[in-house]
Amino acid sequence: MIGIVDYKMGNLASVINAFAKTSTQATLESDPSKLKNYDKLVLPGVGAFGDAMRHLQENGMDEAVKQFATSGKPLLGVCLGMQLLFESSEEFGTTQGLGLIPGKVIAFDESRFDHTLKVPHMGWNEMFAQKKSPLFEGLPKEFYLYFVHSYHAVCDDAYAIGKTHYGYAFVSAVQNGNIYGIQPHPEKSHNNGLKIIENFAKL
């Protein structure tokens, strides 16, 4: 059973549909006490980091997600959901995250961009696999996914399984044991994204 954390942040229908396209059933779950019943968990999200953390904290969902992470069962953060896995974000001031992966989330440094690049980073871009991960099984070392974001993660390379170049190289996929995160939207990334979803479902 795959649970999708419902905390009122993100296009949940598209995530459910993406799992359905891989013949995998995923269930929306808004009750923190029931997260432990799932075999795998997806933390989606679209919007601001601070708003997302407040929504998670309103009914104790933040603690339930952290508890799930300690179970050893697979947890996948997608887009904003990946950013929430980190210790903190600098978006609209410093906000503490879930602290499941050492590191922080910062704004793109536009001083390092050429004049053609804009924030947000939006559209198709390459993911460069940094190391072998079950999330990327069956994909080449370089493949395209769809991105929409203005902030990105900074962490030790030990946790980086994927990087992307936009003005400079940034971490776009992470893994810490049973905890996975991916900055782009697999549900908007056609066959490559569906392959990642399928791989997660098989973990």
Secondary structure, 3 states (H helix, E strand, C coil): CEEEECCCCCCHHHHHHHHHHCCCCEEEECCHHHHHHCCEEEECCCCCHHHHHHHHHHCCHHHHHHHHHCCCCCEEEECHHHHHCEEEECCCCCEECCCCEEEEEEECCHHHCCCCCCCCEEEEEEEEECCCCHHHCCCCCEEEEEEEECEEEECCCCCEEEEEECCCEEEEEEEECCEEEECCCHHHCHHHHHHHHHHHHHC
